[in-house]
Amino acid sequence: MKRKYFIFAVSVFLSILFLNCPGCSGKPPEAAAEIVRVLELQREAWNRGDLEGYMAYYWKSEELTFQSGANRIRGWQTLLDRYSKSYSGERMGRLDFSDLEVKVLGRGYALVLGRWSVDIQGEKKGGVFSLILKRFPEGWRIIHDHTS
């Protein structure tokens, strides 16, 4: 009898947990679509030369992390400065994302895997990325970016 009660109690607990979990129980498709839209908005901002518009979808915090190659930087402003130094005006080129995989991790977090490419005056650059996003009151924001 105790075992049946325990199994019932655990299943009720898990049901309540997942019903109240943002990004869980019916939410993953909606959350995934919202996250893909964030990436589309970033791409659109980049392609019109709006670096701050692109950065609007990163967490505006000193705790934001960005890793590329052997480098790790912290902070929204530091990342904006890095992008401004490497990409501005005609050097921004045309950005595209492909091969996107969105995995909602639950409780307002998600992992995105994908490929990026930039065509700068006929010269193509590209690689892969993994992003961790968190849902804030203002929407999904990238809290960690690992791009290679």
C-alpha positions as CSV (number, residue, x, y, z in Angstrom):
1,M,0.0,0.0,0.0
2,K,2.8,2.4,0.9
3,R,4.5,1.8,-2.5
4,K,1.2,2.6,-4.4
5,Y,0.8,5.8,-2.4
6,F,4.4,6.8,-3.0
7,I,4.0,6.3,-6.8
8,F,0.8,8.2,-6.8
9,A,2.3,11.1,-4.8
10,V,5.4,11.3,-7.2
11,S,3.2,11.3,-10.3
12,V,1.0,14.1,-8.8
13,F,4.1,16.1,-7.9
14,L,5.6,15.7,-11.4
15,S,2.3,16.6,-13.0
16,I,2.1,19.8,-11.0
17,L,5.7,20.6,-11.7
18,F,5.4,20.2,-15.4
19,L,2.1,22.0,-15.7
20,N,3.6,25.0,-14.0
21,C,6.9,24.9,-15.8
22,P,7.3,27.6,-18.4
23,G,8.6,25.9,-21.5
24,C,7.2,22.5,-20.4
25,S,4.0,20.6,-21.0
26,G,2.7,22.0,-24.3
27,K,5.0,25.1,-24.2
28,P,8.0,23.7,-26.2
29,P,6.6,24.4,-29.6
30,E,5.5,27.9,-28.7
31,A,8.8,28.6,-26.9
32,A,10.8,27.2,-29.8
33,A,8.9,29.4,-32.2
34,E,9.6,32.4,-30.0
35,I,13.3,31.6,-29.9
36,V,13.5,31.1,-33.7
37,R,11.9,34.5,-34.0
38,V,14.5,36.1,-31.8
39,L,17.2,34.7,-34.1
40,E,15.3,36.0,-37.2
41,L,15.1,39.5,-35.6
42,Q,18.8,39.3,-34.9
43,R,19.5,38.4,-38.5
44,E,17.3,41.2,-39.7
45,A,19.0,43.8,-37.5
46,W,22.5,42.6,-38.5
47,N,21.6,42.7,-42.2
48,R,20.4,46.3,-42.0
49,G,23.6,47.3,-40.2
50,D,22.0,47.7,-36.8
51,L,24.5,46.2,-34.4
52,E,22.7,47.5,-31.3
53,G,19.4,45.9,-32.6
54,Y,21.3,42.7,-33.0
55,M,22.6,42.9,-29.5
56,A,19.2,43.7,-28.0
57,Y,18.6,39.9,-27.8
58,Y,21.6,39.3,-25.6
59,W,21.2,39.6,-21.8
60,K,22.3,43.1,-20.9
61,S,24.4,42.0,-18.0
62,E,28.0,41.7,-16.9
63,E,27.3,38.0,-16.5
64,L,26.7,37.4,-20.2
65,T,29.3,35.0,-21.5
66,F,30.7,34.7,-25.1
67,Q,33.2,32.1,-26.1
68,S,34.9,31.8,-29.5
69,G,38.1,29.9,-30.2
70,A,40.3,30.1,-27.2
71,N,38.7,33.3,-25.9
72,R,36.0,34.0,-23.3
73,I,34.6,37.4,-22.7
74,R,32.0,38.6,-20.2
75,G,29.5,41.3,-20.3
76,W,27.1,42.8,-22.8
77,Q,29.2,46.0,-23.4
78,T,32.3,44.0,-23.9
79,L,30.6,41.9,-26.5
80,L,29.2,44.9,-28.3
81,D,32.7,46.4,-28.3
82,R,34.1,43.2,-29.8
83,Y,31.5,43.2,-32.5
84,S,31.9,46.9,-33.2
85,K,35.6,46.4,-33.7
86,S,35.3,43.3,-36.0
87,Y,32.1,44.2,-37.8
88,S,30.8,47.6,-38.8
89,G,29.4,49.2,-41.9
90,E,30.2,47.2,-45.0
91,R,32.2,44.7,-42.9
92,M,29.0,43.4,-41.4
93,G,28.0,41.6,-44.6
94,R,24.9,39.4,-44.8
95,L,24.2,37.1,-41.9
96,D,22.3,33.9,-42.1
97,F,21.5,31.1,-39.7
98,S,20.8,27.5,-40.6
99,D,20.5,24.0,-39.2
100,L,18.7,25.3,-36.1
101,E,17.8,22.9,-33.3
102,V,15.9,24.4,-30.3
103,K,15.8,22.3,-27.1
104,V,13.6,23.7,-24.4
105,L,15.2,22.8,-21.1
106,G,12.4,23.7,-18.9
107,R,11.8,26.5,-16.3
108,G,12.4,29.2,-18.9
109,Y,15.7,28.0,-20.4
110,A,16.6,26.7,-23.8
111,L,19.6,25.5,-25.8
112,V,20.0,26.4,-29.5
113,L,22.4,24.7,-31.8
114,G,23.0,26.0,-35.3
115,R,25.2,27.2,-38.1
116,W,26.0,30.8,-38.9
117,S,27.4,32.3,-42.1
118,V,28.3,35.8,-43.1
119,D,28.9,36.9,-46.7
120,I,31.1,40.0,-46.7
121,Q,31.6,41.3,-50.2
122,G,31.8,37.8,-51.7
123,E,34.0,36.4,-48.9
124,K,32.1,33.8,-46.9
125,K,32.8,33.0,-43.2
126,G,30.9,30.6,-41.1
127,G,30.8,28.1,-38.3
128,V,28.7,26.5,-35.6
129,F,27.2,27.9,-32.4
130,S,25.4,26.9,-29.3
131,L,23.4,29.4,-27.3
132,I,21.7,29.2,-23.9
133,L,18.7,31.4,-23.6
134,K,16.7,32.4,-20.6
135,R,13.1,33.8,-20.6
136,F,13.0,37.2,-19.0
137,P,9.8,39.4,-18.6
138,E,10.9,41.2,-21.8
139,G,11.3,37.9,-23.6
140,W,14.0,35.3,-24.5
141,R,17.6,36.6,-24.2
142,I,20.9,34.9,-24.9
143,I,22.8,34.4,-21.7
144,H,25.7,32.4,-23.2
145,D,27.0,32.2,-26.7
146,H,29.7,29.7,-27.9
147,T,30.5,30.4,-31.5
148,S,33.2,28.9,-33.6
